[in-house]
Amino acid sequence: MEKKFCSTNGIVRFAGIHLIVEVWKAKNLSSLPKIRKILKDAVKACGATLLKIDLHKFSPYGGISGVALIAESHLSIHSWPEYQYAALDIFVCGEVNPYNAIPVIKKGFETEKIQIVEVKRGIF
């Protein structure tokens, strides 16, 4: 049985794609319900299978850290509302397209200032 890998051109095979996403001038960074919805909607947009979302809110600034555990890996967030900044990771494998989560993230955090770095993980 042949193992299934992600691939971009049929030549390079890799275990997964990891997007490192930075969001600036963002809103909704201290709202547990809004971040939960953004993560849930981002997972759906990617075509991934949501297993569980776990979030924690910190004080005094209300930053949130958490993860959406998916069958295909994870999405995570760490927010700094006092700087209008959030750092997200989207790590997926299989047929999941992590780039489909980007419009959901932009809309949910009401920002256009976003930086993305792609890393192919497990190049075979």
Secondary structure, DSSP 8 states (H G I E B T S, - for coil): -----EESSSS-EEEEEEEEEEEES-S-TT-HHHHHHHHHHHHHHHT--EEEEEEEE-TTT--EEEEEEETTEEEEEEEEGGGTEEEEEEEE-TT--GGGGHHHHHHHTT-S-EEEEEEEEEE-
